[in-house]
Every structure is written in C-alpha cells, then in structure tokens.
Amino acid sequence: MRQETAAGMTGVGTKFLSQLENGKETAELGKALQVLHKMGLELYVFPRNANPFKER
C-alpha cells in the first residue's frame, strides 16, 4: 500500500507514517495506535521475560 493511501485511510500525514515506519523515537503514541487501529491491527504488550507466543 502506498503511503498516500495509508495516510488517507488512517487520518495521519505521509510524513508521520514515514517517521513511524523508520522508528522515530518521539512519534506520538496516540497517533501510532490510531494507525494500528484503522489498519485492523492490534498491539500486545507483555513483560520482556514473558513470551506468550513461545510454546510451553
């Protein structure tokens, strides 16, 4: 998907998307979560020493 399309779909600018894709440390968390939500993605947070995706 082109950045222009993704930006329109998620309500942010192409500059923000580019910075987010490139790992800008000061990217706004609220906007990043907005992008994930609008793209149908979910973010899971867990302690570093716990890996819920590892087979038991």
C-alpha positions, -999 to 999 in steps of 0.1 A, spaced: 0 0 0 13 34 -8 19 59 20 -6 83 5 -33 57 6 -24 46 41 -23 82 53 -58 89 40 -71 57 54 -57 63 89 -61 100 92 -24 109 96 0 126 72 25 108 50 54 124 69 42 109 102 38 74 85 73 77 71 87 86 106 67 58 122 80 32 97 116 44 103 113 41 140 112 77 151 116 75 189 95 106 195 65 95 174 32 103 191 19 71 207 -18 81 202 -13 86 165 7 53 162 -22 35 180 -47 52 157 -28 40 126 -28 4 140 -65 5 148 -75 19 114 -54 -7 97 -71 -35 116 -40 -43 137 -37 -50 174 -8 -42 197 0 -66 226 24 -56 254 39 -81 278 69 -82 301 102 -89 284 108 -121 304 73 -134 294 68 -146 259 32 -156 253 40 -168 218 66 -193 229 54 -229 230 51 -243 265 
